[in-house]
Amino acid sequence: MSIDYDIVIIGGSLTGRYAALAATQLHATVALVESQVNYGFIHHQAMSEIGKLTQGLSDAANFGIHATQANTSDKCQISVALPEAMQYARGIVSNIQEQNSPAILAALGVDVIFGKGQFQSSPHLGFAVNNRLLRGRTYLLANGSRPAIPDIEGLQTTGYLTLSDIWQSLKEAKLPKNWVIIGGLPQSIDIAQTLARLGCSVTLIVKYASILPYVDPEIAQLLQAQLEVDGVRVLTQTPVTQVMRIQDKKWIQAADKAIETDEILVAIGQQPNIESLNLATVGVKWQQRSLVVNEKLQTTNHRIYACGDVIGGYDFANIANYEAKIALKNALFFPNLRVNYQCVPWAISSDPTLAQVGLTEAQAKRRFGPNEILVLRQYYKSATIAQLRGDTTGICKLIVLHSGEILGATVLGTEAKELINPIALAISQKILVKHLGNLSAVYPSYSEILEQTAQEWSQHRLNSNNALQDFLEGFFHFRRNWNL
């Protein structure tokens, strides 16, 4: 049997294209099979930035900045023209598409094949597409997912939008005024806030006790409070049982509440795009919302790997790309690398931004015991730059062992996405928290928050060591008398 490629990547996601580019940089022979890449995530990021800018203009009066008005009103009304905003978002998407285009991949040596195919096992393992059989030494599934749709009575007939098509589906000059978001994803928080800041009335319905059940409860409560300040109505522990249309309005039955709305957004999770791949024939097993993979990202067929949201978990690009790196190196060389999500951060584009890496306080206490854990926290109001910019809402929380090893962190506040990265690096490289405390960050900057939080460890160590306190007191007493 002849092998055509070192690896055949079944794409359909930005991660698939990322993996193909990374494979060519390793001088591997690569085929990328894909039908279409959805850029809904980029659309939403662009609209999220517009929402934040709108809020920033509204808050300008706090700094003594007032827009002059032609009418007699003394209040500056901020509005967003949807066609122009969508044109801006489409321009961003176009630029990203060009940077990751199949033409560029092909110029770099990737054999790009458009179409849908399936695996076959006889006479040898291969992937059939467009009447062509691709034979690879290994295969990588990076074909992404689609929104999971809950089985709610009346939902299909009433109609709804999803995170992948919300902005592309809006063709009118104005946004629908009233929205109900059936949530459950981190992106639900982001989009609820964006719609509210664009002038919509938004109700977020979550079936869990917290809007983000896997986030530190203290942080989740602060973020929920900010959502409510922005006008988002949040309903937790509230199941949606029925959806119906009455005249021109949609109605949601959520527990004992009947909610009227113009539009419904479903954002409860993702489902892998695997139905047409003929996986059972080649021995690849899957669950309801993910493929079955081991720590090396091998499926139950050891020659077929998988990465990204096709294997479940939160739909974050950086996590998918991290998985692609591990899967590629295992597929192309020797399968000895294992994923370690403890040092991979993630974030959502809420305002203030939420970012997290490693273990939460509850997780760390369960694993190591409550007496072995130190919780270090510092609030944004202690940083000069936060005072200067009026961004005093926020907190940095570090979870460490008494030895100074960092187990995890959660940051809620401005520049949280940037602050979480050095913490992730410290976790991955076993850098102790005392070194972050010696950062000597540029002043003023948001990195002060990180430095001040880390310094709490040294202070705690001193306060809990009576012998050291006595020694220092005696030492300085001796020095003062000696100088005389």
C-alpha positions in Angstrom: 0.0 0.0 0.0 1.3 3.4 -0.9 0.9 6.4 1.5 0.0 9.7 -0.2 0.3 12.0 2.8 1.9 12.1 6.2 -1.4 13.3 7.5 -4.9 13.9 6.1 -6.8 16.6 8.0 -10.5 16.6 7.8 -11.3 20.3 8.4 -14.2 22.7 8.3 -12.9 24.9 11.1 -10.2 27.5 11.6 -8.4 24.9 13.7 -8.3 22.6 10.7 -6.5 25.3 8.7 -4.3 26.1 11.6 -3.3 22.4 11.9 -2.6 22.2 8.1 -0.3 25.2 8.3 1.5 23.9 11.3 2.0 20.5 9.6 3.6 22.1 6.5 6.0 24.1 8.8 7.2 20.7 10.0 7.8 19.7 6.4 5.0 17.1 6.4 3.0 16.2 3.3 -0.5 17.4 4.1 -4.0 17.1 2.7 -6.8 19.3 4.0 -10.4 18.3 3.2 -13.1 20.8 4.0 -16.4 22.1 2.8 -16.9 25.5 4.5 -15.5 27.3 7.5 -18.0 29.2 9.7 -16.7 32.7 10.8 -19.6 33.4 13.2 -17.1 33.7 16.0 -15.2 36.5 14.3 -18.5 38.3 13.5 -19.5 38.2 17.1 -16.1 39.4 18.4 -16.4 42.4 16.1 -20.0 43.2 17.3 -18.8 42.7 20.9 -16.2 45.5 20.4 -18.9 47.8 19.0 -21.0 47.1 22.1 -18.1 48.0 24.4 -17.4 51.2 22.5 -21.0 52.2 22.8 -20.8 51.7 26.6 -17.6 53.7 26.7 -19.2 56.6 25.0 -22.1 56.4 27.4 -19.7 56.5 30.4 -17.7 59.4 29.0 -19.7 61.9 31.1 -18.1 60.4 34.2 -14.8 62.0 33.0 -16.4 65.3 32.3 -16.8 64.6 28.6 -20.1 65.7 27.1 -21.3 65.6 23.5 -22.9 68.8 22.2 -26.5 68.4 21.2 -28.4 70.2 18.5 -31.6 69.8 20.4 -32.6 70.9 23.8 -31.9 67.6 25.5 -29.0 67.6 27.9 -28.4 63.9 27.6 -26.3 62.4 24.8 -28.1 59.5 23.2 -25.9 56.8 21.8 -27.2 54.6 19.0 -25.7 52.1 16.6 -26.6 51.9 13.0 -26.8 48.1 12.3 -25.9 48.2 8.6 -22.7 50.1 9.2 -21.8 47.9 12.2 -22.4 44.8 10.2 -20.3 46.2 7.3 -17.5 46.7 9.8 -17.9 43.1 11.1 -17.9 41.7 7.5 -14.7 43.7 6.8 -13.0 42.0 9.8 -14.1 38.6 8.7 -12.9 39.3 5.2 -9.4 40.1 6.5 -9.3 37.0 8.6 -10.5 34.9 5.7 -7.8 36.2 3.5 -5.1 35.5 6.1 -6.3 31.9 6.4 -7.4 31.4 2.8 -7.1 28.0 1.0 -5.0 29.8 -1.7 -2.4 30.7 0.9 -2.4 27.2 2.3 -2.1 25.8 -1.2 0.9 28.1 -1.9 2.6 26.8 1.2 2.2 23.2 0.0 -1.1 22.0 1.5 -3.2 19.9 -0.9 -6.6 21.6 -0.3 -9.6 19.5 -1.3 -13.1 20.9 -1.2 -15.9 18.5 -0.5 -17.5 16.1 2.0 -16.1 12.6 2.3 -16.0 9.5 4.5 -13.6 6.9 5.9 -13.3 3.5 4.4 -11.6 0.5 5.9 -11.3 -1.9 2.9 -8.9 -2.8 1.4 -7.0 -0.2 3.5 -7.8 2.7 5.8 -8.4 5.8 3.7 -10.6 8.9 3.3 -12.8 9.0 0.1 -13.8 12.4 -1.2 -14.8 13.5 -4.8 -14.2 10.0 -6.2 -10.7 10.1 -4.8 -9.2 8.0 -2.1 -6.7 9.8 0.2 -4.3 7.6 2.0 -2.5 9.0 5.0 -0.2 7.5 7.5 -2.4 9.3 10.1 -5.6 11.4 10.1 -6.7 14.4 12.1 -10.4 15.2 12.7 -10.7 19.0 13.0 -14.1 19.4 11.4 -15.7 21.4 14.2 -19.2 21.4 15.5 -22.6 22.9 15.1 -25.0 24.3 17.8 -26.8 21.7 19.8 -30.5 22.3 19.8 -32.6 21.3 22.9 -35.7 19.2 22.6 -38.2 21.9 23.6 -41.8 21.7 22.6 -42.5 24.2 19.8 -39.0 25.4 19.3 -38.5 24.2 15.8 -41.8 25.5 14.5 -41.4 28.9 16.3 -37.9 29.5 14.9 -34.7 30.6 16.6 -31.1 31.8 16.0 -27.8 30.3 17.1 -24.4 31.7 17.9 -23.1 30.6 14.5 -25.6 32.6 12.5 -27.1 35.4 14.7 -25.3 38.3 13.0 -25.4 36.9 9.5 -29.1 36.3 9.8 -30.0 39.9 10.7 -30.9 41.6 7.4 -33.0 44.5 8.7 -31.8 47.9 9.5 -32.7 47.5 13.2 -32.1 44.7 15.7 -35.1 43.0 17.2 -36.0 44.8 20.4 -36.6 41.9 22.7 -34.4 38.8 23.1 -34.5 35.6 25.1 -31.2 33.7 25.2 -31.5 30.1 26.3 -27.9 29.9 27.6 -25.4 27.5 29.1 -22.2 28.6 27.3 -19.6 31.2 28.3 -20.4 32.9 25.0 -24.0 33.3 26.2 -22.8 35.9 28.7 -20.8 37.8 26.1 -23.6 38.0 23.6 -26.3 38.9 26.2 -24.3 41.9 27.3 -23.5 42.9 23.7 -27.2 42.9 22.8 -28.1 44.9 25.9 -25.5 47.5 25.2 -26.8 47.8 21.6 -30.1 48.8 23.1 -32.0 45.5 23.3 -34.1 44.1 26.1 -32.4 40.8 27.0 -33.5 37.9 29.2 -30.8 35.2 29.8 -32.2 31.8 30.9 -29.7 29.3 32.5 -30.7 25.9 33.9 -27.8 25.9 36.4 -27.6 27.6 39.7 -24.8 29.9 38.3 -24.5 31.6 35.0 -21.1 29.9 34.7 -21.1 26.7 36.8 -17.4 25.9 36.2 -16.2 29.4 37.2 -15.3 30.5 40.7 -18.6 31.4 42.4 -17.3 34.7 43.7 -16.3 35.7 40.2 -19.5 34.5 38.6 -21.6 36.5 41.0 -19.7 39.7 40.3 -20.1 39.1 36.5 -23.9 38.4 36.9 -24.2 41.6 38.9 -22.6 43.5 36.0 -24.9 41.9 33.5 -27.9 43.1 35.6 -26.4 46.6 35.8 -26.3 46.6 32.0 -30.0 45.6 31.9 -29.8 41.9 31.3 -32.5 40.0 33.1 -30.9 36.8 34.4 -32.9 33.7 35.3 -30.9 30.8 36.9 -32.1 27.3 37.7 -34.9 27.9 35.2 -35.8 25.2 32.7 -37.5 26.1 29.4 -40.4 23.8 28.8 -42.3 25.2 25.8 -42.0 27.8 23.0 -44.9 29.0 20.9 -45.9 31.8 18.5 -48.9 33.9 19.2 -49.6 36.4 16.3 -46.3 38.1 15.6 -44.7 37.4 19.0 -42.8 34.4 20.3 -43.5 33.2 23.8 -41.2 31.2 26.2 -42.5 29.1 29.0 -39.6 29.1 31.6 -40.5 27.4 34.8 -43.6 29.4 36.0 -42.8 32.4 33.8 -44.3 33.2 30.4 -42.0 35.6 28.5 -42.9 37.5 25.4 -40.0 38.1 22.9 -39.2 39.1 19.4 -36.3 36.7 18.9 -34.9 33.6 20.5 -31.2 32.7 20.6 -30.2 29.1 21.5 -26.8 28.7 23.0 -26.6 25.6 25.2 -23.7 23.7 23.7 -22.1 22.2 20.6 -22.6 18.9 18.7 -19.7 17.4 16.6 -20.0 17.3 12.8 -19.4 13.5 12.5 -22.5 11.9 11.1 -21.3 11.6 7.5 -17.8 10.4 8.2 -18.6 6.7 8.4 -16.6 6.5 11.7 -18.1 3.2 12.9 -16.6 1.4 9.9 -13.1 2.4 11.0 -13.6 1.7 14.7 -14.0 5.3 16.0 -16.4 5.6 18.9 -18.3 8.7 19.9 -20.6 10.0 22.6 -23.6 12.3 22.3 -21.6 15.5 22.0 -18.0 14.4 21.5 -15.6 11.9 20.0 -13.9 9.5 22.5 -10.2 10.3 22.7 -7.4 9.5 25.1 -4.9 11.9 26.6 -2.8 11.7 23.4 -5.9 12.8 21.5 -6.1 9.5 19.7 -9.6 8.2 18.9 -10.3 4.5 19.4 -8.6 4.0 16.0 -5.0 4.8 16.9 -4.2 6.2 13.5 -7.0 8.8 13.7 -6.6 11.8 16.0 -9.0 14.6 16.8 -8.9 18.2 18.2 -11.1 21.2 18.8 -14.8 21.3 19.7 -15.3 18.0 17.8 -14.0 16.3 21.1 -16.2 18.4 23.3 -15.4 21.0 25.9 -15.8 24.8 25.6 -15.5 26.2 22.1 -12.4 28.4 22.5 -9.9 28.9 19.6 -6.8 28.8 21.7 -7.7 25.6 23.4 -8.5 24.0 20.0 -5.1 25.2 18.6 -3.3 23.8 21.7 -5.0 20.4 21.1 -4.0 20.6 17.4 -0.3 21.1 18.4 -0.4 18.0 20.6 -2.3 15.9 18.1 -0.1 16.9 15.2 3.2 16.0 17.0 1.8 12.7 18.1 0.4 11.9 14.7 3.5 12.9 12.8 6.2 11.6 15.1 5.8 9.4 18.2 2.6 9.5 20.3 4.1 10.4 23.6 2.6 13.9 24.3 -0.4 14.3 26.6 -2.8 17.2 26.9 -2.6 19.2 30.2 -5.4 21.7 30.3 -4.3 23.1 33.7 -1.9 25.5 31.9 -4.2 26.5 29.1 -6.2 29.7 29.8 -9.5 30.7 28.4 -11.5 33.9 28.4 -14.8 35.4 27.3 -15.2 38.9 25.9 -17.6 40.2 28.6 -17.1 43.6 30.1 -15.3 43.3 32.5 -13.5 40.5 30.8 -13.4 37.1 32.5 -10.3 34.9 32.1 -9.4 31.7 33.9 -6.6 29.1 34.0 -5.9 26.0 36.1 -7.9 25.0 39.2 -10.6 27.1 40.9 -10.6 27.4 44.7 -13.1 24.6 45.1 -11.3 22.3 42.8 -8.0 22.9 44.5 -9.4 22.3 47.9 -11.0 19.0 46.8 -7.7 17.8 45.3 -5.2 19.0 47.9 -7.3 19.6 51.0 -8.5 23.0 52.4 -5.6 23.4 54.7 -3.0 23.2 51.9 -4.5 26.0 49.8 -3.9 29.7 50.0 -6.3 32.1 48.2 -4.7 35.4 47.2 -6.9 38.2 45.9 -6.6 41.8 45.0 -9.2 44.2 43.7 -8.8 46.4 40.7 -9.5 49.6 42.8 -6.0 49.2 44.3 -4.3 49.8 40.9 -3.5 53.3 39.8 -4.3 52.7 36.2 -7.8 51.4 37.1 -8.4 54.6 39.0 -7.2 56.7 36.1 -9.5 55.0 33.6 -12.5 54.4 35.9 -12.2 50.6 35.5 -12.2 49.8 39.2 -14.7 46.9 38.9 -12.6 43.7 38.9 -10.6 41.2 40.9 -7.5 39.0 40.5 -7.6 35.7 42.4 -4.7 33.3 42.6 -4.9 29.8 44.0 -1.5 28.6 45.4 0.0 26.0 47.7 1.9 27.0 50.8 5.1 26.2 48.9 4.2 29.0 46.4 3.3 26.7 43.5 0.5 28.3 41.5 -2.5 26.0 40.9 -4.9 28.3 39.1 -6.2 31.9 38.7 -9.3 33.8 37.7 -9.2 37.4 36.6 -12.3 39.6 36.1 -11.5 43.0 34.8 -10.0 45.1 32.1 -7.1 43.4 30.2 -7.9 40.1 31.9 -7.1 38.3 28.7 -3.5 39.7 28.8 -3.0 39.2 32.6 -4.0 35.5 32.4 -1.2 34.6 29.9 1.8 35.2 32.2 0.0 33.2 35.0 -0.5 30.3 32.5 3.1 30.5 31.7 4.1 30.4 35.3 1.9 27.3 35.9 3.3 25.5 32.9 6.9 26.3 33.9 6.5 25.7 37.6 7.4 29.4 38.4 6.6 30.1 42.0 4.2 32.9 42.9 7.0 34.9 44.7 8.6 35.5 41.3 5.4 37.1 40.0 5.5 39.3 43.2 9.0 40.5 42.1 7.7 41.5 38.7 8.4 45.3 39.0 5.6 46.0 36.5 5.5 49.2 34.4 3.7 51.9 36.3 0.9 52.6 35.9 -0.4 49.4 34.2 -2.8 46.6 34.9 0.0 44.3 35.6 0.2 46.0 39.0 -2.9 43.8 39.9 -0.9 40.7 39.2 2.2 41.9 41.1 0.1 43.0 44.1 -1.9 39.8 44.3 1.3 37.7 44.2 2.9 39.8 46.9 0.1 38.6 49.2 1.8 35.2 49.4 5.0 36.7 51.0 2.9 38.7 53.4 0.9 35.7 54.4 4.1 33.7 54.9 5.5 36.4 57.2 2.3 36.8 59.2 2.1 33.0 59.8 5.7 32.6 60.9 6.1 33.9 64.5 9.8 32.8 64.7 10.6 34.9 61.6 8.7 37.9 63.0 10.6 37.7 66.3 13.9 37.4 64.4 13.2 40.4 62.2 12.1 42.5 65.2 15.3 41.6 67.1 17.5 42.1 64.1 16.3 45.6 63.4 16.4 46.5 67.1 20.0 45.4 67.2 20.8 47.4 64.0 19.2 50.6 65.4 21.1 50.4 68.6 24.4 49.5 66.8 24.1 52.5 64.6 24.1 54.7 67.7 
